[in-house]
Amino acid sequence: MSKFELKLPQMGESVAEATLTTWLKEVGDTIELDEAVFEIATDKVDSEVPSEVEGVLLEKRFNVDDVIKVGEVVAVIQTDQEVEPASNGLDSMETEEVVEVPVAELEEQITQIQESVSAAAPNFGESQRFYSPLVRNIAKEEGISMDELEAIIGTGKEGRVTKNDIMAFLEHRTSNGSTVKVDAPKPQENLPAKPEPAPTKTPAAPVAVSDGDEIVPLTRMGKLIAHHMVESISTSAHVQSFVEVDVTNVVNWRNKMKDAFQKREGEKLTFTPIFMEAVAMALKKYPMMNVSLDGDKVIKKKNINLGMAAALPDGNLIVPVIKNADQLNLVGMAKTVNDLANRARNNQLKPDEVQDGTYTVTNVGSFGSIFGTPIINQPQVGILALGAIRKMPSVIETDQGEYIGIRSKMFLSHSYDHRVVNGALGGMFVKTVADYLEAWDINREI
């Protein structure tokens, strides 16, 4: 008998930790090769972690809701198989990462691992922000209220509150109107003004609950989405442009090609890859739509990475990303779209596959909506909503005159950040997408 240590795997270059959300096995349970042992969640995606060996679960090192670093041992499995020691490649990789981390951040990470998550204040479950175990413990020990903690401006990754942030807040915190500060000088004339206390959030008015009402708690992903949407509205100046598009040629071409395409490629040919191709071409023509705003600097993205909003069975939303979308032909685009959509529905996306998007497309038409006003996916500056395709009477212009005919039409709804994208650019971009679709070659081969 030997023991195998199941570690939290590397889930992408930008992912350093994850939260344990569910244990799928209990101590004493038999585990098959590649069978999922536990589920984890990052701030982008949920994933299952499978076993690399067959055996029996001997030990669980973490509890649900614990934050785990990449490479930490999560479970110990007793197995009859030969267990190879960890490769030097992984050890080397982890060492290089630690050397590059700033000293202050490294100290915080070490302390986080040593601190117990169970010591966290009980009211943190109400928050939509992530707080490390270290920050939670400091808040509990210093009696910092939830409103005060929520008001602290975080300087860490994705706005997280760091140890330095909370210590700076404590230094200038007020109690009964007077500044609490160690060895503070006595008030004297001509001294600089005392720092203002950090602003506090005004709590939302409580919602009345009547007999028979059902209270459904938000899921972890639901809380993240809610926070992300509110943050986007408060960050970007949202403006919309709408264009009606005649997609009759696209519809007729797809109807003609879909059976042969599926027989040849083993893939369904939906409208989504066609629309994605059109958006990628428009972004190449208007690269200032493929940007992010960082303070007073505009960052032009080298790659065109299209986010594809996908609805999940539980009603939540996830946005897998098609990397370098402008470099894919239609066959490659169709296969990528189908693969990402299928794995999104089955909760099999990797963290890297929902990151680094530069522009997002959402298909509101799949639920029957004619058009919508989507919220920008930060830090991007634009998002395109695809409305439902409908058969409509339309005026058709020919060399012989005008007549009424039945055409397939849809609306494109473009939301963009007016801080950096003016109306001309926002309008020309969506019009370019429409022109590309209307000029679709009915005889195109794939």
Salt bridges, closest charged atoms under 4 A:
GLU17 OE1 - LYS69 NZ 2.81
GLU17 OE2 - ARG160 NH1 2.73
GLU26 OE1 - LYS60 NZ 2.93
GLU35 OE2 - LYS25 NZ 2.76
ASP46 OD1 - ARG220 NH2 2.32
GLU59 OE2 - ARG61 NE 2.76
GLU148 OE1 - ARG173 NH2 2.87
GLU150 OE1 - LYS201 NZ 3.86
GLU171 OE2 - LYS181 NZ 3.92
GLU231 OE1 - HIS228 ND1 3.98
ASP246 OD2 - ARG407 NE 2.89
GLU265 OE2 - ARG264 NE 2.82
GLU265 OE1 - LYS335 NZ 3.17
GLU277 OE2 - ARG444 NH1 2.91
ASP339 OD2 - ARG343 NH2 2.96
GLU353 OE2 - ARG343 NH2 2.72
ASP417 OD2 - ARG419 NH2 2.72
ASP435 OD1 - LYS431 NZ 2.70
